Amino acid sequence: MHLFMISLPDDPRRRQSGLSKIQPLNLPYEVVDGVEAAKWRIDQLPVSAKTLREMRIGEIGCYLAHLRALRRVVDYRLPWACILEDDFCFEPEPDFGLVEIGDVLPREFDYIHLQRNIDQNSKFRVVGNHGPFNRVCETPLGTVGYLISYGLARHILDKHACCETPIDHLYAKLSHQGLFYAPVKPLVGVQLGLDSAINP
């Protein structure tokens, strides 16, 4: 499995927090520089005027950073990969970890949400069980950790390169069209005490 960790280059505390958890896994990984959209000229942002009115600038940067990670999945032609944000932490007592997850994955999937459900998406529901994974419709909000297939990554780059909604809302919407799962026991959560560009 290949890991991609999204991290702003000028935030060493968050970056080191994420790296300190990834490096002991001895899995292939790369750091994908985050996007500080507030430093971009408005005409450089792939967004509509409506999006600029309705979304926080940090949400736009987050979306663009995830597109950078998805671009690597597609460019490397990986069948699937893990995307992590640098403020992730591991949940206690999961059924399996990231090192073992490749051995227990559903036979086919588009997206697997690794993060704990914090009940912010009232439409989220479990529609079936497949051993250690639940098939889900909608997804819990948040994108601190997930697996994504090559096919879904390419679809997003082809059809959703323009930011119109936060990235977690896009995944919730796309769940109606694909094979979306979540582990029965979450693998990752959010590391408390680290500032966020979206929610300071």
C-alpha positions as CSV (number, residue, x, y, z in Angstrom):
1,M,0.0,0.0,0.0
2,H,1.1,3.5,-0.8
3,L,0.4,6.4,1.6
4,F,0.1,10.0,0.7
5,M,0.1,12.5,3.6
6,I,-1.2,16.0,2.9
7,S,0.6,18.7,4.9
8,L,1.2,22.4,4.5
9,P,5.0,23.0,4.0
10,D,5.2,25.9,6.5
11,D,3.5,24.0,9.4
12,P,6.3,21.9,10.8
13,R,4.4,20.9,14.0
14,R,1.6,19.3,12.1
15,R,3.9,17.7,9.5
16,Q,6.1,16.2,12.2
17,S,3.0,14.9,14.0
18,G,1.9,13.0,11.0
19,L,5.3,11.7,10.0
20,S,5.9,10.4,13.5
21,K,3.0,8.1,13.1
22,I,3.6,7.1,9.5
23,Q,7.3,6.3,9.5
24,P,7.2,3.5,12.0
25,L,4.8,1.6,9.7
26,N,7.6,1.0,7.1
27,L,5.1,1.5,4.3
28,P,5.9,3.5,1.1
29,Y,4.7,7.1,1.7
30,E,5.0,10.6,0.2
31,V,4.2,14.0,1.6
32,V,1.9,16.0,-0.6
33,D,2.2,19.8,0.0
34,G,-1.1,21.3,1.1
35,V,-2.5,24.4,-0.6
36,E,-2.8,27.7,1.2
37,A,-5.4,29.1,-1.0
38,A,-5.4,32.5,0.8
39,K,-2.0,33.2,-0.8
40,W,-3.3,32.5,-4.4
41,R,-4.8,35.2,-6.6
42,I,-8.5,34.8,-6.9
43,D,-8.3,34.3,-10.7
44,Q,-5.9,31.4,-10.1
45,L,-8.4,29.4,-8.0
46,P,-10.5,26.8,-10.0
47,V,-13.7,28.0,-8.3
48,S,-16.9,29.9,-9.3
49,A,-17.9,33.2,-7.7
50,K,-20.7,31.3,-5.9
51,T,-18.1,28.9,-4.4
52,L,-16.0,31.9,-3.2
53,R,-19.1,33.3,-1.4
54,E,-20.2,30.0,0.2
55,M,-16.9,28.2,1.1
56,R,-14.2,29.1,3.5
57,I,-10.8,29.8,1.8
58,G,-9.3,27.0,4.0
59,E,-11.9,24.5,2.6
60,I,-10.9,25.5,-1.0
61,G,-7.3,24.9,-0.2
62,C,-8.1,21.5,1.4
63,Y,-10.0,20.5,-1.7
64,L,-7.1,21.5,-4.0
65,A,-4.6,19.6,-1.8
66,H,-6.7,16.4,-2.0
67,L,-6.8,16.8,-5.8
68,R,-2.9,16.9,-5.7
69,A,-2.9,13.6,-3.8
70,L,-5.4,12.1,-6.2
71,R,-3.3,13.2,-9.1
72,R,-0.4,11.1,-7.8
73,V,-2.6,8.1,-7.4
74,V,-3.6,8.4,-11.1
75,D,-0.1,9.3,-12.3
76,Y,1.4,6.3,-10.6
77,R,-1.4,4.1,-11.8
78,L,-1.9,2.7,-8.3
79,P,-5.0,0.4,-8.0
80,W,-5.7,2.1,-4.7
81,A,-3.9,4.2,-2.1
82,C,-4.3,5.7,1.3
83,I,-4.8,9.5,1.8
84,L,-4.0,11.0,5.2
85,E,-4.1,14.5,6.5
86,D,-1.2,15.4,8.8
87,D,-3.4,15.8,11.9
88,F,-4.5,12.2,11.9
89,C,-4.1,9.9,14.9
90,F,-4.6,6.2,15.2
91,E,-7.7,5.0,17.1
92,P,-7.2,2.5,19.9
93,E,-8.0,-1.2,19.4
94,P,-9.0,-1.3,15.7
95,D,-9.7,-4.8,14.1
96,F,-6.6,-4.2,11.9
97,G,-4.1,-1.5,11.2
98,L,-2.9,0.1,8.0
99,V,-0.2,-2.5,7.6
100,E,-2.7,-5.3,7.6
101,I,-5.6,-3.6,5.8
102,G,-4.6,-4.9,2.3
103,D,-5.3,-8.4,3.4
104,V,-8.9,-7.8,4.5
105,L,-10.2,-5.3,2.0
106,P,-13.5,-5.8,0.1
107,R,-12.9,-7.5,-3.2
108,E,-13.9,-4.3,-5.0
109,F,-14.3,-0.8,-3.6
110,D,-14.2,2.8,-4.7
111,Y,-13.7,4.5,-1.3
112,I,-13.1,3.4,2.3
113,H,-13.6,6.0,5.0
114,L,-11.1,5.2,7.8
115,Q,-12.1,8.0,10.2
116,R,-14.5,7.8,13.2
117,N,-18.0,8.9,12.5
118,I,-18.6,12.1,14.6
119,D,-22.3,12.3,13.7
120,Q,-22.1,15.5,11.5
121,N,-23.8,14.0,8.5
122,S,-27.4,13.1,9.3
123,K,-27.8,11.3,5.9
124,F,-25.0,8.8,6.7
125,R,-26.3,5.2,6.9
126,V,-25.0,1.6,6.9
127,V,-26.6,-0.4,4.1
128,G,-24.8,-3.7,4.5
129,N,-22.1,-5.6,6.3
130,H,-19.1,-7.3,4.7
131,G,-17.1,-8.8,7.6
132,P,-14.9,-6.1,9.2
133,F,-16.4,-3.4,6.8
134,N,-19.8,-1.8,6.5
135,R,-21.1,-0.8,3.1
136,V,-22.2,2.8,3.5
137,C,-24.4,5.4,1.8
138,E,-23.2,9.0,2.3
139,T,-20.0,9.2,4.3
140,P,-19.1,10.6,7.7
141,L,-17.8,14.2,7.3
142,G,-14.1,14.7,7.5
143,T,-11.2,13.4,5.3
144,V,-8.4,12.8,7.8
145,G,-8.0,9.3,6.4
146,Y,-9.4,7.2,3.6
147,L,-8.6,4.7,0.9
148,I,-9.5,5.6,-2.7
149,S,-9.4,3.5,-5.9
150,Y,-7.7,4.6,-9.1
151,G,-11.0,4.7,-10.8
152,L,-12.6,7.1,-8.4
153,A,-9.5,9.3,-8.2
154,R,-9.5,9.6,-12.0
155,H,-13.3,10.3,-12.1
156,I,-12.8,13.2,-9.6
157,L,-9.9,14.6,-11.5
158,D,-11.9,14.4,-14.8
159,K,-15.3,15.6,-13.5
160,H,-14.7,17.6,-10.3
161,A,-11.4,19.5,-10.9
162,C,-13.4,22.7,-10.2
163,C,-14.1,23.1,-6.5
164,E,-17.8,23.5,-5.8
165,T,-18.1,21.9,-2.4
166,P,-15.9,20.8,0.5
167,I,-14.1,17.6,-0.3
168,D,-15.9,15.5,2.3
169,H,-19.2,16.7,0.9
170,L,-18.1,15.6,-2.5
171,Y,-17.3,12.1,-1.2
172,A,-20.7,11.9,0.5
173,K,-22.4,12.8,-2.8
174,L,-20.4,10.3,-4.8
175,S,-21.2,7.5,-2.4
176,H,-24.6,7.1,-4.1
177,Q,-22.8,6.0,-7.3
178,G,-20.1,3.7,-6.1
179,L,-18.9,1.0,-3.6
180,F,-18.2,3.0,-0.4
181,Y,-17.2,1.3,2.9
182,A,-16.1,2.1,6.4
183,P,-14.4,-0.3,8.8
184,V,-16.7,-1.5,11.6
185,K,-14.0,-0.1,14.0
186,P,-12.5,3.2,12.8
187,L,-8.7,3.2,12.2
188,V,-8.0,6.9,12.5
189,G,-9.2,10.1,14.2
190,V,-8.2,13.7,14.6
191,Q,-5.1,14.5,16.7
192,L,-6.3,17.2,19.2
193,G,-4.2,20.3,19.9
194,L,-3.1,21.0,16.3
195,D,-4.4,24.2,14.6
196,S,-6.4,23.9,11.4
197,A,-6.6,26.1,8.4
198,I,-10.3,25.4,8.2
199,N,-11.2,25.4,11.9
200,P,-8.6,27.3,13.8
